[in-house]
Amino acid sequence: MKVFSGIRSSGRLHLGNYLGAIKNWIELQDQAEQSIFAVVDYHGITTPFDPKSYKQQVLDTVLDFLAAGVNPNPPAGGPLLIRQSQIPQHTELAWIFNTITPLGWLDRLPTYKEKQAQATSHWQNNVGILTYPTLMAADILVYKTDSVPVGDDQKAHIDITNEIAKKFNSLFGETFPAVKILKSQGERIRSLKNPESKMSKTGDEGIALSDSPEEIILKIKSAITDSESVIRFDSEEKPAISNLLTIYHLLSGKDIADLEKEYAEKNYVDFKSDL
């Protein structure tokens, strides 16, 4: 198994990044034949950023990786930790992919349409957002990767990666393997203030890996729940408490069903305090 995964350097990493990606990396780094983890800083500049502080953001992301448990040690068979912009083969292969990828494959993507809808200026609706998937495909395929740990929101990008690989192979000969998704439950981590959205790197919607214990306690205690007082998992009817149950489950290792039994006679205050 050859694994590749990357995270944008667009802010300090949060609990959702850890549970959805980095926790998987730690588990995979000693299991995979090849594991490469990346700070994908070229992807990070497709959305607004401050050129003066961006270099530090990249370094902060690397430090978060190391502090969370990523242990780069290629000579001993451990993972390789890379910075995307320092390896020109990523963009070179991405350009080749641009020349064989039909425009319709890119502009139909839900993520592209979402970014278009969110754009508040012409600068934010840039070509880099449209061609994001071809660079992502290059990131993955340049290392002959066959497994990528991502969430459901990235499934369409992996599908396009495989389509691009097939197109390239048909034109130039068998070169790239098929890529499969390694799914994790952590992908479902949502905002503490709006469970309809993914956890964010900004404000009090997410828990940054660099937050102090006091900041984390305050954010958990102020996380929204619902008008009921029953602690049970129901992602449709009770998305907020279900999100907190998922976090508790992933951090403690306890099954969600066992947590529901444990807090059957307790209230949200007790649950949040223990979390």
N, C-alpha and C positions, 0 to 999 in steps of 0.2 A: 504494500500500500504506500503510495506516494501522496503526501498531503501538502496542500498550500492553503493559507488563509491570511487575510490582511484586514487591518482596521485603519480608517482615515485618521489623520492627525488634525482633527478639527475641534479640539478641546480636550480637557482632561477626561480620562476614561471613567465610566460609571459602572454601577452594579450590573446593569443590563449587558454591557460589553463583557464583563467578567463571566457572568453566568451563561451568556449566549455564545461566547467565543473563547475567551482566554482559559476558562475552566476546562473546556474541551481540549485546547492546545496542550495544557499540562498533562492531561490523560493520554494524549496521542504522542507526545514528544519522545517517549521511550518505547512506543509500540510500533510506530510506522518505520518502514524501510527508509523513507526520506520524509522529513518534515521541515517545511520552510514557512516561517511566519514573518509578516511584512508590515512596516509602517508605509501605507500607500499614500504618500504625500502629494503625488500628482492628482490623485482623485480628490484630495482635500481642497485643492484650489479651484475646483469646479463650482464651488459655492463661495460667498463672500468671506474674505479673510484679511487680516492685517499683515502686510508684508514685513513690517518691523518686528512683529512678535511671532511670526510663523515658524522661524527656525527654532525658537524656544519651545513652541508647541510640539514640534517633531521630537525634540529631545525629551520633553515631558512624557510623551507617549511611550518612548523607549523605556524610560524609567518606570512607568506604570507596568509595562510588560514584565520587566525584571522583578519588580517588587511583588507582583502577583504570582510569580513562580515559574515563568518561562526561563529555561536554563540552557542558553545556547552553548553547545559544545560539539561542533561537527566532527572534530578528530576522534571523539569517543563514540560517534554514532548518534549524538544528540542533535537537536534542531539547529537550523540556521536562522538567524534573525537579520533581516535586511531592511534597507531603506530604498524604496522603489526608485526614487529619482537618481540614485547613485549607480544604477545598473541600466545602461542605455539599451540593452537588448529588449527591455520591456516596451519602450516606445518604438523601437525599430520594427518589432513584430506587430505591434498595434497598427502601424501605418500600412503594413502589408495586409493585415486583416481588413483595414478600412477600404482597401481597393477591391476586395472580393465580397464584401458584405452589402447586400441590398439595403437601400435606405428604409424600405418598408419593414425590415426586421427590427429596426431601431426605433422609429417614431411610433410604433404601435405599443411599445412597452408601457405598462401602467406607471412605472416609476418615472419615466420621462414625461408623461402627461401630468403626473402629480407635481413634478418640479416646474413645469410650464405654468400650471395653475397657481403655484406659490410665488412665482417670480414677481417682484415689484419694480423691476427696471429691466431695460434691454440687456444690461451687463450680466444680470443674473440668468437670463435665458440664452446661454452661450452654447457654442458648438461642442464644447467639452462635455456638457451634460448629455447631448445626443450620442456622442461617441464613447461615453463612459463604458458601455458594455464591451466594445472592441478592445479597449485597454485592459479591462478586467479579464477578458478572454486571454489576452497576451500574458498578463500576470500569471495566470494559471498554467497555460499550455507551454510557456517557454521552458518550464521545468519538467515537462512530460507528466504533469500531475494527473492522478486518476481519482482522487477523493478530496472533497472540499466541505468542511463543516460550515454550513450557512443555515439561516432561517428560511421560512416559507416566503418571506418578502424578496428573497434573492433567487428563488427557483427559476423565474423567467430568465434571469441573466445566465444561469447555468445551462438552461435549455439552449440559449443563443450561443453560448460557448461551444456546446456540442455541435450545433448546426454549422458554426464557423469551422470547427475542426474537420467535419465531414466534407465541407466545401473545399478546404485546403487539401485534404487528402485525395479528393477526386481529381484535383487539378495537378498536384505536384507529387503524388505518391503517398503511400501510407506513412504518416509522420507522427500524428498526435493520437493518444488514446481517448476513449470515451471517459467522461468525467461523471462521477456519481456524487450525490449529496449525502453527507453525514449529518443527520438531523439531531437536534438536541432540544430538550424541554425549555432550556433557558432562553430560547428565542422568543418566548411569550412574555418576557418581562415588560411591563407597561409603566406609563407615567404614574407617579404617586398622586398627581392632581387630576389627571384625566385618563382613565384606564382605556379610553378609546384610542389613545396614541401610544407609540413606543416611548420608553424611558429616554429622556433628553439629557444632553450634557450641560444644559444651562438651567439657571434658576433653582427652585426647590422641587422641580418635577422629578429629579433623579438624585441618586446617591453617588457622588464622586468617590473613586477609590482613595482620593487624597483627603476626603472629609475627616474631620476629627470625630471621636466618639460622641462628643456633645452635639455636633451638627447632625450626625446620623440619628441619634435619639430624637432630636427635635423634628426631623423630617418624617420619621416613622410615626411619631405621635400625631403629627398634623396631616398625615395621609388621609385622603377621603375614604369613606366606607359607604354606608347606605343607611336608610332609616330603620332597618331591622337591627336586631342584636344577635341574630343566629350566625354562628361561624360555620359556614358550609361552602363547598366549592360549587359554583354555578357560573360559568363564564358568560352566559347570556343574561341572566337575571341579576347576578351579583358580581360584576366584573372587578370591582375595586378590591373587595375582600378576597376574591379568588386570586388576584394578582399577589396580594400579601401572603396568601397560603402557598402559592408557588415559590415565592422567595424563601419562605420559612422551610419548605420541603427541600429545596435545592441546597440551602446552606446547612441544614441540620441532618439531612439524610433520612428524616422520618417520612413515611408515606402520608399523603394528604388525608387518606381515610383515617389514619391513626391520629392525626392532628385534629380532625373534626370531632373524634370521640373524646380526645383529651380536653378540648375546650367546649364541649357540649353544654356544660353548666357554668361557663364563664362568659364574660362580656368582651367587647372590643378593646377596652382599656387594658384588661389583663393580657389579651393576646398580643397587643402592640408592645406592651412592656417586656414580655418574654422574647418577642422577635428582636 
